[in-house]
Amino acid sequence: MPRRYEIPGAFKAAIKREPNGRQTVSTQDFVTQLAKVNWNWSLHEANQWIEHYVTTFKDISPNEGENRLFMLYNPNGGL
């Protein structure tokens, strides 16, 4: 049974840290983590959730489509 409080945890589990310290998450990785907690979302649904609830990641997708790539950024310019 899916539980709404597990969605943010699935997002955090999908975050990948690159060797240079950059943190990214792809929509496909998020959907995969959601499936582990019984949420069966499409890429479109996952993108809608990210756009609505996540303010610290920006879209840096190199290609068009639903499997987007988001990167953690500091909106305060590092201050």
PyMOL Python script that loads the backbone (N, CA, C, O; Angstrom):
from pymol import cmd

cmd.read_pdbstr("""\
ATOM      1  N   MET A   1       0.841  -1.175   0.000  1.00  0.00           N
ATOM      2  CA  MET A   1       0.000   0.000   0.000  1.00  0.00           C
ATOM      3  C   MET A   1       0.894   1.249   0.000  1.00  0.00           C
ATOM      4  O   MET A   1       1.720   1.422   0.896  1.00  0.00           O
ATOM      5  N   PRO A   2       0.727   2.105  -0.994  1.00  0.00           N
ATOM      6  CA  PRO A   2       1.558   3.313  -1.041  1.00  0.00           C
ATOM      7  C   PRO A   2       1.165   4.307   0.049  1.00  0.00           C
ATOM      8  O   PRO A   2      -0.006   4.469   0.389  1.00  0.00           O
ATOM      9  N   ARG A   3       2.187   4.959   0.574  1.00  0.00           N
ATOM     10  CA  ARG A   3       1.966   5.973   1.610  1.00  0.00           C
ATOM     11  C   ARG A   3       2.570   7.286   1.133  1.00  0.00           C
ATOM     12  O   ARG A   3       3.711   7.328   0.673  1.00  0.00           O
ATOM     13  N   ARG A   4       1.807   8.334   1.246  1.00  0.00           N
ATOM     14  CA  ARG A   4       2.216   9.631   0.711  1.00  0.00           C
ATOM     15  C   ARG A   4       3.529  10.126   1.326  1.00  0.00           C
ATOM     16  O   ARG A   4       4.318  10.772   0.636  1.00  0.00           O
ATOM     17  N   TYR A   5       3.773   9.842   2.585  1.00  0.00           N
ATOM     18  CA  TYR A   5       4.992  10.324   3.234  1.00  0.00           C
ATOM     19  C   TYR A   5       6.255   9.660   2.691  1.00  0.00           C
ATOM     20  O   TYR A   5       7.357  10.120   2.986  1.00  0.00           O
ATOM     21  N   GLU A   6       6.122   8.591   1.906  1.00  0.00           N
ATOM     22  CA  GLU A   6       7.289   7.916   1.351  1.00  0.00           C
ATOM     23  C   GLU A   6       7.805   8.561   0.060  1.00  0.00           C
ATOM     24  O   GLU A   6       8.901   8.237  -0.396  1.00  0.00           O
ATOM     25  N   ILE A   7       7.039   9.454  -0.521  1.00  0.00           N
ATOM     26  CA  ILE A   7       7.436  10.081  -1.783  1.00  0.00           C
ATOM     27  C   ILE A   7       8.710  10.918  -1.627  1.00  0.00           C
ATOM     28  O   ILE A   7       9.641  10.729  -2.410  1.00  0.00           O
ATOM     29  N   PRO A   8       8.797  11.837  -0.650  1.00  0.00           N
ATOM     30  CA  PRO A   8      10.044  12.600  -0.504  1.00  0.00           C
ATOM     31  C   PRO A   8      11.261  11.709  -0.233  1.00  0.00           C
ATOM     32  O   PRO A   8      12.364  12.014  -0.688  1.00  0.00           O
ATOM     33  N   GLY A   9      11.072  10.629   0.492  1.00  0.00           N
ATOM     34  CA  GLY A   9      12.165   9.705   0.754  1.00  0.00           C
ATOM     35  C   GLY A   9      12.643   9.023  -0.524  1.00  0.00           C
ATOM     36  O   GLY A   9      13.838   8.785  -0.702  1.00  0.00           O
ATOM     37  N   ALA A  10      11.703   8.712  -1.406  1.00  0.00           N
ATOM     38  CA  ALA A  10      12.070   8.116  -2.689  1.00  0.00           C
ATOM     39  C   ALA A  10      12.864   9.113  -3.526  1.00  0.00           C
ATOM     40  O   ALA A  10      13.800   8.735  -4.231  1.00  0.00           O
ATOM     41  N   PHE A  11      12.485  10.390  -3.445  1.00  0.00           N
ATOM     42  CA  PHE A  11      13.236  11.404  -4.185  1.00  0.00           C
ATOM     43  C   PHE A  11      14.666  11.490  -3.662  1.00  0.00           C
ATOM     44  O   PHE A  11      15.618  11.525  -4.441  1.00  0.00           O
ATOM     45  N   LYS A  12      14.809  11.525  -2.349  1.00  0.00           N
ATOM     46  CA  LYS A  12      16.150  11.601  -1.751  1.00  0.00           C
ATOM     47  C   LYS A  12      16.987  10.371  -2.093  1.00  0.00           C
ATOM     48  O   LYS A  12      18.196  10.480  -2.300  1.00  0.00           O
ATOM     49  N   ALA A  13      16.353   9.206  -2.152  1.00  0.00           N
ATOM     50  CA  ALA A  13      17.078   7.981  -2.486  1.00  0.00           C
ATOM     51  C   ALA A  13      17.542   7.978  -3.946  1.00  0.00           C
ATOM     52  O   ALA A  13      18.499   7.284  -4.290  1.00  0.00           O
ATOM     53  N   ALA A  14      16.874   8.741  -4.798  1.00  0.00           N
ATOM     54  CA  ALA A  14      17.228   8.791  -6.220  1.00  0.00           C
ATOM     55  C   ALA A  14      18.371   9.760  -6.521  1.00  0.00           C
ATOM     56  O   ALA A  14      18.907   9.755  -7.630  1.00  0.00           O
ATOM     57  N   ILE A  15      18.747  10.585  -5.552  1.00  0.00           N
ATOM     58  CA  ILE A  15      19.805  11.576  -5.770  1.00  0.00           C
ATOM     59  C   ILE A  15      21.154  10.887  -5.891  1.00  0.00           C
ATOM     60  O   ILE A  15      21.494  10.013  -5.093  1.00  0.00           O
ATOM     61  N   LYS A  16      21.917  11.290  -6.898  1.00  0.00           N
ATOM     62  CA  LYS A  16      23.265  10.755  -7.109  1.00  0.00           C
ATOM     63  C   LYS A  16      24.279  11.863  -6.925  1.00  0.00           C
ATOM     64  O   LYS A  16      24.100  12.973  -7.426  1.00  0.00           O
ATOM     65  N   ARG A  17      25.349  11.557  -6.203  1.00  0.00           N
ATOM     66  CA  ARG A  17      26.433  12.517  -5.983  1.00  0.00           C
ATOM     67  C   ARG A  17      27.567  12.167  -6.926  1.00  0.00           C
ATOM     68  O   ARG A  17      28.065  11.042  -6.921  1.00  0.00           O
ATOM     69  N   GLU A  18      27.972  13.131  -7.733  1.00  0.00           N
ATOM     70  CA  GLU A  18      29.070  12.933  -8.675  1.00  0.00           C
ATOM     71  C   GLU A  18      30.399  13.211  -7.972  1.00  0.00           C
ATOM     72  O   GLU A  18      30.411  13.857  -6.925  1.00  0.00           O
ATOM     73  N   PRO A  19      31.522  12.734  -8.527  1.00  0.00           N
ATOM     74  CA  PRO A  19      32.836  12.938  -7.885  1.00  0.00           C
ATOM     75  C   PRO A  19      33.172  14.415  -7.630  1.00  0.00           C
ATOM     76  O   PRO A  19      33.895  14.728  -6.685  1.00  0.00           O
ATOM     77  N   ASN A  20      32.657  15.310  -8.458  1.00  0.00           N
ATOM     78  CA  ASN A  20      32.942  16.732  -8.263  1.00  0.00           C
ATOM     79  C   ASN A  20      32.019  17.381  -7.229  1.00  0.00           C
ATOM     80  O   ASN A  20      32.114  18.586  -6.995  1.00  0.00           O
ATOM     81  N   GLY A  21      31.125  16.599  -6.605  1.00  0.00           N
ATOM     82  CA  GLY A  21      30.240  17.112  -5.569  1.00  0.00           C
ATOM     83  C   GLY A  21      28.856  17.492  -6.060  1.00  0.00           C
ATOM     84  O   GLY A  21      27.959  17.735  -5.253  1.00  0.00           O
ATOM     85  N   ARG A  22      28.671  17.547  -7.362  1.00  0.00           N
ATOM     86  CA  ARG A  22      27.363  17.907  -7.929  1.00  0.00           C
ATOM     87  C   ARG A  22      26.359  16.805  -7.626  1.00  0.00           C
ATOM     88  O   ARG A  22      26.677  15.621  -7.733  1.00  0.00           O
ATOM     89  N   GLN A  23      25.146  17.198  -7.246  1.00  0.00           N
ATOM     90  CA  GLN A  23      24.092  16.235  -6.943  1.00  0.00           C
ATOM     91  C   GLN A  23      23.015  16.341  -8.005  1.00  0.00           C
ATOM     92  O   GLN A  23      22.508  17.425  -8.292  1.00  0.00           O
ATOM     93  N   THR A  24      22.672  15.192  -8.589  1.00  0.00           N
ATOM     94  CA  THR A  24      21.659  15.166  -9.644  1.00  0.00           C
ATOM     95  C   THR A  24      20.660  14.060  -9.374  1.00  0.00           C
ATOM     96  O   THR A  24      20.926  13.122  -8.623  1.00  0.00           O
ATOM     97  N   VAL A  25      19.508  14.193 -10.003  1.00  0.00           N
ATOM     98  CA  VAL A  25      18.491  13.144  -9.960  1.00  0.00           C
ATOM     99  C   VAL A  25      17.783  13.128 -11.309  1.00  0.00           C
ATOM    100  O   VAL A  25      17.407  14.173 -11.839  1.00  0.00           O
ATOM    101  N   SER A  26      17.608  11.929 -11.853  1.00  0.00           N
ATOM    102  CA  SER A  26      16.870  11.806 -13.104  1.00  0.00           C
ATOM    103  C   SER A  26      15.449  11.370 -12.777  1.00  0.00           C
ATOM    104  O   SER A  26      15.194  10.748 -11.746  1.00  0.00           O
ATOM    105  N   THR A  27      14.544  11.705 -13.660  1.00  0.00           N
ATOM    106  CA  THR A  27      13.151  11.324 -13.452  1.00  0.00           C
ATOM    107  C   THR A  27      13.031   9.807 -13.401  1.00  0.00           C
ATOM    108  O   THR A  27      12.271   9.273 -12.592  1.00  0.00           O
ATOM    109  N   GLN A  28      13.769   9.110 -14.252  1.00  0.00           N
ATOM    110  CA  GLN A  28      13.695   7.638 -14.266  1.00  0.00           C
ATOM    111  C   GLN A  28      14.161   7.052 -12.940  1.00  0.00           C
ATOM    112  O   GLN A  28      13.544   6.112 -12.438  1.00  0.00           O
ATOM    113  N   ASP A  29      15.226   7.578 -12.365  1.00  0.00           N
ATOM    114  CA  ASP A  29      15.695   7.088 -11.067  1.00  0.00           C
ATOM    115  C   ASP A  29      14.651   7.332  -9.976  1.00  0.00           C
ATOM    116  O   ASP A  29      14.454   6.489  -9.101  1.00  0.00           O
ATOM    117  N   PHE A  30      13.987   8.478 -10.031  1.00  0.00           N
ATOM    118  CA  PHE A  30      12.934   8.800  -9.061  1.00  0.00           C
ATOM    119  C   PHE A  30      11.774   7.812  -9.194  1.00  0.00           C
ATOM    120  O   PHE A  30      11.267   7.309  -8.191  1.00  0.00           O
ATOM    121  N   VAL A  31      11.356   7.536 -10.426  1.00  0.00           N
ATOM    122  CA  VAL A  31      10.252   6.600 -10.663  1.00  0.00           C
ATOM    123  C   VAL A  31      10.636   5.198 -10.173  1.00  0.00           C
ATOM    124  O   VAL A  31       9.796   4.483  -9.627  1.00  0.00           O
ATOM    125  N   THR A  32      11.889   4.805 -10.364  1.00  0.00           N
ATOM    126  CA  THR A  32      12.364   3.507  -9.898  1.00  0.00           C
ATOM    127  C   THR A  32      12.292   3.418  -8.373  1.00  0.00           C
ATOM    128  O   THR A  32      11.857   2.405  -7.824  1.00  0.00           O
ATOM    129  N   GLN A  33      12.717   4.476  -7.698  1.00  0.00           N
ATOM    130  CA  GLN A  33      12.650   4.495  -6.229  1.00  0.00           C
ATOM    131  C   GLN A  33      11.200   4.512  -5.743  1.00  0.00           C
ATOM    132  O   GLN A  33      10.884   3.900  -4.723  1.00  0.00           O
ATOM    133  N   LEU A  34      10.322   5.204  -6.460  1.00  0.00           N
ATOM    134  CA  LEU A  34       8.902   5.210  -6.098  1.00  0.00           C
ATOM    135  C   LEU A  34       8.304   3.810  -6.198  1.00  0.00           C
ATOM    136  O   LEU A  34       7.505   3.412  -5.350  1.00  0.00           O
ATOM    137  N   ALA A  35       8.687   3.072  -7.223  1.00  0.00           N
ATOM    138  CA  ALA A  35       8.161   1.717  -7.405  1.00  0.00           C
ATOM    139  C   ALA A  35       8.537   0.819  -6.226  1.00  0.00           C
ATOM    140  O   ALA A  35       7.787  -0.093  -5.875  1.00  0.00           O
ATOM    141  N   LYS A  36       9.683   1.071  -5.621  1.00  0.00           N
ATOM    142  CA  LYS A  36      10.116   0.277  -4.467  1.00  0.00           C
ATOM    143  C   LYS A  36       9.220   0.476  -3.256  1.00  0.00           C
ATOM    144  O   LYS A  36       9.171  -0.375  -2.367  1.00  0.00           O
ATOM    145  N   VAL A  37       8.502   1.613  -3.220  1.00  0.00           N
ATOM    146  CA  VAL A  37       7.580   1.880  -2.103  1.00  0.00           C
ATOM    147  C   VAL A  37       6.128   1.881  -2.590  1.00  0.00           C
ATOM    148  O   VAL A  37       5.265   2.552  -2.024  1.00  0.00           O
ATOM    149  N   ASN A  38       5.880   1.107  -3.659  1.00  0.00           N
ATOM    150  CA  ASN A  38       4.533   0.836  -4.184  1.00  0.00           C
ATOM    151  C   ASN A  38       3.831   2.020  -4.839  1.00  0.00           C
ATOM    152  O   ASN A  38       2.601   2.064  -4.872  1.00  0.00           O
ATOM    153  N   TRP A  39       4.578   2.963  -5.353  1.00  0.00           N
ATOM    154  CA  TRP A  39       3.999   4.044  -6.147  1.00  0.00           C
ATOM    155  C   TRP A  39       4.356   3.773  -7.606  1.00  0.00           C
ATOM    156  O   TRP A  39       5.535   3.666  -7.944  1.00  0.00           O
ATOM    157  N   ASN A  40       3.370   3.664  -8.455  1.00  0.00           N
ATOM    158  CA  ASN A  40       3.598   3.392  -9.873  1.00  0.00           C
ATOM    159  C   ASN A  40       3.249   4.639 -10.673  1.00  0.00           C
ATOM    160  O   ASN A  40       2.134   4.783 -11.173  1.00  0.00           O
ATOM    161  N   TRP A  41       4.214   5.527 -10.781  1.00  0.00           N
ATOM    162  CA  TRP A  41       4.019   6.790 -11.487  1.00  0.00           C
ATOM    163  C   TRP A  41       4.652   6.743 -12.861  1.00  0.00           C
ATOM    164  O   TRP A  41       5.623   6.025 -13.098  1.00  0.00           O
ATOM    165  N   SER A  42       4.081   7.525 -13.758  1.00  0.00           N
ATOM    166  CA  SER A  42       4.703   7.727 -15.058  1.00  0.00           C
ATOM    167  C   SER A  42       5.795   8.788 -14.905  1.00  0.00           C
ATOM    168  O   SER A  42       5.872   9.470 -13.883  1.00  0.00           O
ATOM    169  N   LEU A  43       6.626   8.915 -15.919  1.00  0.00           N
ATOM    170  CA  LEU A  43       7.649   9.961 -15.890  1.00  0.00           C
ATOM    171  C   LEU A  43       6.999  11.334 -15.803  1.00  0.00           C
ATOM    172  O   LEU A  43       7.501  12.223 -15.115  1.00  0.00           O
ATOM    173  N   HIS A  44       5.885  11.503 -16.501  1.00  0.00           N
ATOM    174  CA  HIS A  44       5.184  12.793 -16.481  1.00  0.00           C
ATOM    175  C   HIS A  44       4.692  13.140 -15.076  1.00  0.00           C
ATOM    176  O   HIS A  44       4.841  14.276 -14.625  1.00  0.00           O
ATOM    177  N   GLU A  45       4.108  12.164 -14.389  1.00  0.00           N
ATOM    178  CA  GLU A  45       3.628  12.401 -13.018  1.00  0.00           C
ATOM    179  C   GLU A  45       4.783  12.746 -12.083  1.00  0.00           C
ATOM    180  O   GLU A  45       4.656  13.625 -11.231  1.00  0.00           O
ATOM    181  N   ALA A  46       5.902  12.056 -12.242  1.00  0.00           N
ATOM    182  CA  ALA A  46       7.066  12.319 -11.397  1.00  0.00           C
ATOM    183  C   ALA A  46       7.600  13.732 -11.653  1.00  0.00           C
ATOM    184  O   ALA A  46       7.954  14.439 -10.710  1.00  0.00           O
ATOM    185  N   ASN A  47       7.658  14.141 -12.915  1.00  0.00           N
ATOM    186  CA  ASN A  47       8.113  15.497 -13.238  1.00  0.00           C
ATOM    187  C   ASN A  47       7.195  16.549 -12.634  1.00  0.00           C
ATOM    188  O   ASN A  47       7.661  17.573 -12.134  1.00  0.00           O
ATOM    189  N   GLN A  48       5.899  16.297 -12.678  1.00  0.00           N
ATOM    190  CA  GLN A  48       4.949  17.249 -12.075  1.00  0.00           C
ATOM    191  C   GLN A  48       5.195  17.382 -10.583  1.00  0.00           C
ATOM    192  O   GLN A  48       5.172  18.492 -10.050  1.00  0.00           O
ATOM    193  N   TRP A  49       5.432  16.260  -9.896  1.00  0.00           N
ATOM    194  CA  TRP A  49       5.681  16.312  -8.458  1.00  0.00           C
ATOM    195  C   TRP A  49       6.964  17.092  -8.172  1.00  0.00           C
ATOM    196  O   TRP A  49       6.992  17.939  -7.279  1.00  0.00           O
ATOM    197  N   ILE A  50       8.020  16.809  -8.926  1.00  0.00           N
ATOM    198  CA  ILE A  50       9.293  17.505  -8.725  1.00  0.00           C
ATOM    199  C   ILE A  50       9.118  19.007  -8.936  1.00  0.00           C
ATOM    200  O   ILE A  50       9.585  19.806  -8.124  1.00  0.00           O
ATOM    201  N   GLU A  51       8.459  19.389 -10.006  1.00  0.00           N
ATOM    202  CA  GLU A  51       8.258  20.816 -10.298  1.00  0.00           C
ATOM    203  C   GLU A  51       7.451  21.512  -9.215  1.00  0.00           C
ATOM    204  O   GLU A  51       7.674  22.691  -8.940  1.00  0.00           O
ATOM    205  N   HIS A  52       6.522  20.806  -8.602  1.00  0.00           N
ATOM    206  CA  HIS A  52       5.649  21.420  -7.604  1.00  0.00           C
ATOM    207  C   HIS A  52       6.265  21.454  -6.206  1.00  0.00           C
ATOM    208  O   HIS A  52       6.135  22.451  -5.496  1.00  0.00           O
ATOM    209  N   TYR A  53       6.929  20.375  -5.810  1.00  0.00           N
ATOM    210  CA  TYR A  53       7.378  20.247  -4.426  1.00  0.00           C
ATOM    211  C   TYR A  53       8.867  20.476  -4.186  1.00  0.00           C
ATOM    212  O   TYR A  53       9.274  20.696  -3.045  1.00  0.00           O
ATOM    213  N   VAL A  54       9.679  20.432  -5.223  1.00  0.00           N
ATOM    214  CA  VAL A  54      11.129  20.548  -5.032  1.00  0.00           C
ATOM    215  C   VAL A  54      11.604  21.880  -5.598  1.00  0.00           C
ATOM    216  O   VAL A  54      11.498  22.129  -6.799  1.00  0.00           O
ATOM    217  N   THR A  55      12.127  22.731  -4.722  1.00  0.00           N
ATOM    218  CA  THR A  55      12.553  24.068  -5.154  1.00  0.00           C
ATOM    219  C   THR A  55      14.069  24.210  -5.213  1.00  0.00           C
ATOM    220  O   THR A  55      14.571  25.227  -5.693  1.00  0.00           O
ATOM    221  N   THR A  56      14.803  23.219  -4.739  1.00  0.00           N
ATOM    222  CA  THR A  56      16.254  23.335  -4.686  1.00  0.00           C
ATOM    223  C   THR A  56      16.952  22.612  -5.835  1.00  0.00           C
ATOM    224  O   THR A  56      18.181  22.540  -5.862  1.00  0.00           O
ATOM    225  N   PHE A  57      16.193  22.084  -6.773  1.00  0.00           N
ATOM    226  CA  PHE A  57      16.756  21.422  -7.946  1.00  0.00           C
ATOM    227  C   PHE A  57      16.260  22.147  -9.190  1.00  0.00           C
ATOM    228  O   PHE A  57      15.100  22.552  -9.263  1.00  0.00           O
ATOM    229  N   LYS A  58      17.157  22.308 -10.176  1.00  0.00           N
ATOM    230  CA  LYS A  58      16.746  22.927 -11.434  1.00  0.00           C
ATOM    231  C   LYS A  58      16.971  21.942 -12.567  1.00  0.00           C
ATOM    232  O   LYS A  58      17.824  21.059 -12.485  1.00  0.00           O
ATOM    233  N   ASP A  59      16.194  22.109 -13.618  1.00  0.00           N
ATOM    234  CA  ASP A  59      16.243  21.225 -14.773  1.00  0.00           C
ATOM    235  C   ASP A  59      17.475  21.535 -15.613  1.00  0.00           C
ATOM    236  O   ASP A  59      17.660  22.665 -16.065  1.00  0.00           O
ATOM    237  N   ILE A  60      18.314  20.525 -15.820  1.00  0.00           N
ATOM    238  CA  ILE A  60      19.503  20.691 -16.673  1.00  0.00           C
ATOM    239  C   ILE A  60      19.501  19.634 -17.766  1.00  0.00           C
ATOM    240  O   ILE A  60      20.564  19.224 -18.233  1.00  0.00           O
ATOM    241  N   SER A  61      18.341  19.196 -18.172  1.00  0.00           N
ATOM    242  CA  SER A  61      18.210  18.113 -19.142  1.00  0.00           C
ATOM    243  C   SER A  61      18.908  18.446 -20.453  1.00  0.00           C
ATOM    244  O   SER A  61      18.683  19.512 -21.027  1.00  0.00           O
ATOM    245  N   PRO A  62      19.762  17.527 -20.930  1.00  0.00           N
ATOM    246  CA  PRO A  62      20.442  17.758 -22.195  1.00  0.00           C
ATOM    247  C   PRO A  62      19.532  17.483 -23.398  1.00  0.00           C
ATOM    248  O   PRO A  62      19.805  17.969 -24.496  1.00  0.00           O
ATOM    249  N   ASN A  63      18.454  16.710 -23.206  1.00  0.00           N
ATOM    250  CA  ASN A  63      17.562  16.325 -24.298  1.00  0.00           C
ATOM    251  C   ASN A  63      16.123  16.628 -23.939  1.00  0.00           C
ATOM    252  O   ASN A  63      15.782  16.792 -22.768  1.00  0.00           O
ATOM    253  N   GLU A  64      15.277  16.700 -24.964  1.00  0.00           N
ATOM    254  CA  GLU A  64      13.845  16.861 -24.752  1.00  0.00           C
ATOM    255  C   GLU A  64      13.264  15.521 -24.310  1.00  0.00           C
ATOM    256  O   GLU A  64      13.857  14.471 -24.558  1.00  0.00           O
ATOM    257  N   GLY A  65      12.130  15.556 -23.672  1.00  0.00           N
ATOM    258  CA  GLY A  65      11.448  14.327 -23.279  1.00  0.00           C
ATOM    259  C   GLY A  65      11.093  14.339 -21.809  1.00  0.00           C
ATOM    260  O   GLY A  65      11.359  15.301 -21.089  1.00  0.00           O
ATOM    261  N   GLU A  66      10.490  13.254 -21.387  1.00  0.00           N
ATOM    262  CA  GLU A  66      10.014  13.152 -20.010  1.00  0.00           C
ATOM    263  C   GLU A  66      11.092  12.703 -19.030  1.00  0.00           C
ATOM    264  O   GLU A  66      10.991  12.999 -17.840  1.00  0.00           O
ATOM    265  N   ASN A  67      12.120  11.997 -19.497  1.00  0.00           N
ATOM    266  CA  ASN A  67      13.198  11.584 -18.585  1.00  0.00           C
ATOM    267  C   ASN A  67      14.174  12.749 -18.455  1.00  0.00           C
ATOM    268  O   ASN A  67      15.153  12.856 -19.193  1.00  0.00           O
ATOM    269  N   ARG A  68      13.874  13.610 -17.494  1.00  0.00           N
ATOM    270  CA  ARG A  68      14.652  14.829 -17.314  1.00  0.00           C
ATOM    271  C   ARG A  68      15.731  14.635 -16.261  1.00  0.00           C
ATOM    272  O   ARG A  68      15.710  13.668 -15.499  1.00  0.00           O
ATOM    273  N   LEU A  69      16.675  15.570 -16.231  1.00  0.00           N
ATOM    274  CA  LEU A  69      17.767  15.545 -15.265  1.00  0.00           C
ATOM    275  C   LEU A  69      17.714  16.842 -14.473  1.00  0.00           C
ATOM    276  O   LEU A  69      17.664  17.930 -15.045  1.00  0.00           O
ATOM    277  N   PHE A  70      17.726  16.714 -13.148  1.00  0.00           N
ATOM    278  CA  PHE A  70      17.673  17.870 -12.260  1.00  0.00           C
ATOM    279  C   PHE A  70      18.943  17.925 -11.444  1.00  0.00           C
ATOM    280  O   PHE A  70      19.478  16.888 -11.050  1.00  0.00           O
ATOM    281  N   MET A  71      19.438  19.141 -11.182  1.00  0.00           N
ATOM    282  CA  MET A  71      20.657  19.330 -10.411  1.00  0.00           C
ATOM    283  C   MET A  71      20.367  20.230  -9.208  1.00  0.00           C
ATOM    284  O   MET A  71      19.618  21.202  -9.306  1.00  0.00           O
ATOM    285  N   LEU A  72      20.973  19.884  -8.078  1.00  0.00           N
ATOM    286  CA  LEU A  72      20.854  20.685  -6.866  1.00  0.00           C
ATOM    287  C   LEU A  72      21.591  22.003  -7.089  1.00  0.00           C
ATOM    288  O   LEU A  72      22.710  22.016  -7.601  1.00  0.00           O
ATOM    289  N   TYR A  73      20.967  23.096  -6.708  1.00  0.00           N
ATOM    290  CA  TYR A  73      21.625  24.392  -6.818  1.00  0.00           C
ATOM    291  C   TYR A  73      21.304  25.204  -5.575  1.00  0.00           C
ATOM    292  O   TYR A  73      20.344  24.922  -4.858  1.00  0.00           O
ATOM    293  N   ASN A  74      22.128  26.217  -5.333  1.00  0.00           N
ATOM    294  CA  ASN A  74      21.932  27.107  -4.199  1.00  0.00           C
ATOM    295  C   ASN A  74      21.344  28.409  -4.719  1.00  0.00           C
ATOM    296  O   ASN A  74      22.051  29.192  -5.354  1.00  0.00           O
ATOM    297  N   PRO A  75      20.069  28.656  -4.462  1.00  0.00           N
ATOM    298  CA  PRO A  75      19.445  29.877  -4.979  1.00  0.00           C
ATOM    299  C   PRO A  75      19.997  31.153  -4.363  1.00  0.00           C
ATOM    300  O   PRO A  75      19.722  32.240  -4.873  1.00  0.00           O
ATOM    301  N   ASN A  76      20.767  31.056  -3.282  1.00  0.00           N
ATOM    302  CA  ASN A  76      21.317  32.235  -2.625  1.00  0.00           C
ATOM    303  C   ASN A  76      22.726  32.558  -3.110  1.00  0.00           C
ATOM    304  O   ASN A  76      23.379  33.438  -2.549  1.00  0.00           O
ATOM    305  N   GLY A  77      23.205  31.872  -4.131  1.00  0.00           N
ATOM    306  CA  GLY A  77      24.516  32.143  -4.675  1.00  0.00           C
ATOM    307  C   GLY A  77      25.656  31.742  -3.755  1.00  0.00           C
ATOM    308  O   GLY A  77      26.750  32.301  -3.840  1.00  0.00           O
ATOM    309  N   GLY A  78      25.411  30.783  -2.883  1.00  0.00           N
ATOM    310  CA  GLY A  78      26.473  30.308  -1.996  1.00  0.00           C
ATOM    311  C   GLY A  78      26.605  31.096  -0.708  1.00  0.00           C
ATOM    312  O   GLY A  78      27.525  30.847   0.072  1.00  0.00           O
ATOM    313  N   LEU A  79      25.714  32.035  -0.468  1.00  0.00           N
ATOM    314  CA  LEU A  79      25.768  32.838   0.746  1.00  0.00           C
ATOM    315  C   LEU A  79      25.015  32.187   1.887  1.00  0.00           C
ATOM    316  O   LEU A  79      24.963  32.738   2.987  1.00  0.00           O
TER     317      LEU A  79
END
""", "prot")
cmd.dss("prot")
cmd.show_as("cartoon", "prot")
cmd.util.cbc("prot")
cmd.orient("prot")
